Amino acid sequence: MESQVIVDSFFKENSLVKHQIDSFNRFLDYKLQKIVDEVGVIETEIKGGYKVKLGKIRVGKPINKEADGSIRKITPMEARIRDLSYAAPLYLEMTPIVGGEGEEEVVGETVEVYIGELPIMLGSKACYLYGKSREELIEMGEDPRDPFGYFIINGSERVLVTQEDLVQNRILCEKTERNNKMIYVAKVFSTRHGFRALCTVERQEDGKLNVTFPGLSGSIPLVILMKALGAESDSDIINMISDDQRVVMQLITNILEVREEYNIATQEDALEYIGKKVAPGQPRDYRLKRAETILCNYLLPHMGVKREDFIKKCAFLGRMARNAIELYLGLRVEDDKDHYGNKRLKPAGELMEDLFRYSFNQLVKDIKYQLERQVLRNRSPSIQSAVRSDVLTERIRHAMATGNWIGGRTGVSQLLDRTSYLSTLSQLRRVVSPLSRSQPHFEARDLHPTQWGKICPSETPEGPNCGLVKNLAIMCKITTEDKEGEKKVLEVLKDLPINPVKEFLTPPSS
């Protein structure tokens, strides 16, 4: 009886699709502006350094433009009946600027420009149904027991199915066999602003440590990379990795190899080595600059994309190398990829964030092209006429209508199953794994102990989708990232007495 009271009070506060609606509200409140701020300024090739500074983004209420040009509000039921999309207009503040850095001058008024339409989730803050009573919902033609949490695109009800993924920006260790040799790997899916780079540190059978990351074909010795990032002396490299003698002994062959075989001693030597790999046959200055650009943008981008972040990247690589060596020495075990602590779920809000970022970047490129085209035709650049709203609207609408998402994923958006009330709820709480259906993946399909209380042990399809298509447990809640709490934890960690980056940057007392 007591448990019944607890369950009842839980569902008074939380609806079964609260995770979908909350994530979309978070997207509207924070993520939209964050994506605009990532771009910040639209640079152009126009003489005099003409730029467009981006300001605040605003989401209106769902409307529809009629054939006679009139604009009127649209309800979800009208969108269903008339085969329309339930979408709201997006407005963005833009300011024209002229001049280089430090000498920028505003040459026109800040204008709020209509940039396109954004599909609105039913029940979210931007929806007309938000906060309505049972009677008001009935008056608007809606079922008061409808869970909401879906979209209406061209008259069809579409659900964004929650996607399961491996955790980002965390080191995972594993053993892998290659050409009958055992390789010990520490890898991280480094993710920044939607760009995902897989960086790995591998301990080969002969004891050599190699690093692979996008932008560089093949692998590069770890010691050379750490020297290129600023750890020039051997003691710096060892301090960055570990003070455990067992681990240090494993590093000696790597340090000697770089000194004797490659003859690399300074940071410039290491950058020159990388430059020859990424820009062979180019002038020396260009090679060094190219090597620096690759290290900034493609090596562990989540640690930062400026030269000042090199030392943080160096410390992170040291940690990865230590984990790979400890795995070889048996001081740590392999990370379990199926452990739910190593997984993250992407509900509708995060999926929309990925799609909007891609579509908005395409719009920015188009605005730049249109402004340059205006000047070529001897017309003064006009922001209003340079913004073609269809570029953003159509990309978002096409992905949501077909289910073909960015990153090559398919079936992300699905037609809402209205067979019964339970089938609707089930689909809105579904979780899909990105693993291939044609492969066995026996361990991934198994019920893992860490799924207790999070994933339903019974509800999964038969056949090829078994264990890869799951459903949230009935009282499962998805928590959202807490940036403020994260900042506080990082500040505390930075002030700890044992901090390899801090130690490296602080000169020893004489």
PEBEL-V214061 format. One record per run of one state. SS is the DSSP state (H for helix, E for strand, C for the rest). FROM is the first residue (numbers start at 1). LEN is the number of residues. If there is no record, write none. Layout:
SS_FROM_LEN, SS_FROM_LEN
//
This chain:
C_1_1, H_2_12, C_14_4, H_18_22, C_40_1, E_41_3, C_44_7, E_51_15, C_66_5, E_71_3, C_74_2, H_76_6, C_82_5, E_87_12, C_99_6, E_105_2, C_107_4, E_111_9, C_120_14, H_134_6, C_140_11, E_151_3, C_154_2, E_156_5, C_161_1, E_162_5, C_167_5, E_172_7, C_179_2, E_181_12, C_193_2, E_195_9, C_204_5, E_209_4, C_213_7, E_220_2, H_222_7, C_229_5, H_234_8, C_242_3, H_245_18, C_263_4, H_267_12, C_279_5, H_284_14, C_298_3, H_301_3, C_304_3, H_307_23, C_330_10, H_340_3, E_343_4, C_347_1, H_348_29, C_377_6, H_383_4, C_387_3, H_390_13, C_403_10, E_413_3, C_416_5, H_421_8, C_429_1, E_430_4, C_434_8, H_442_4, C_446_3, H_449_3, C_452_3, E_455_1, C_456_7, H_463_3, C_466_3, E_469_4, C_473_10, H_483_12, C_495_5, H_500_6, C_506_5
//
